């Protein structure tokens, strides 16, 4: 296996995905990357602390629609 392949992130798809437009996440070292499955070349990379804060806000309903 080439070194480039071994360093590629292992993307996991949301279990709530029912369409082809899904959120995917992957570990990149100590960071967490997030992307839209329909645009795989673009991703957002967050530190562990930023990821933890993002998940806490999700669980608290900070992003729920009114």
C-alpha positions, -999 to +999 in steps of 0.1 A: +000+000+000+013+034-008+019+060+019-006+083+003-033+057+005-026+049+042-029+086+051-063+091+034-090+097+060-116+071+066-149+089+061-180+078+080-215+087+068-243+099+091-267+072+101-295+097+096-287+100+059-317+089+038-307+107+006-276+111-014-268+144+004-251+133+036-228+146+063-195+126+066-168+129+092-133+116+095-103+118+119-073+136+106-046+133+132-061+149+163-085+170+143-120+161+129-130+168+093-166+172+082-179+173+046-210+171+024-209+138+005-220+155-027-189+177-026-161+154-013-132+176-023-142+203+002-142+198+039-141+217+072-114+207+096-119+213+134-097+209+164-109+183+190-120+212+212-139+229+184-155+196+174-166+189+211-181+224+213-199+219+180-214+185+191-224+201+225-242+229+206-260+203+183-272+183+213-284+215+230-305+224+200-285+255+190-290+247+153-326+236+154-350+254+131-377+275+148 
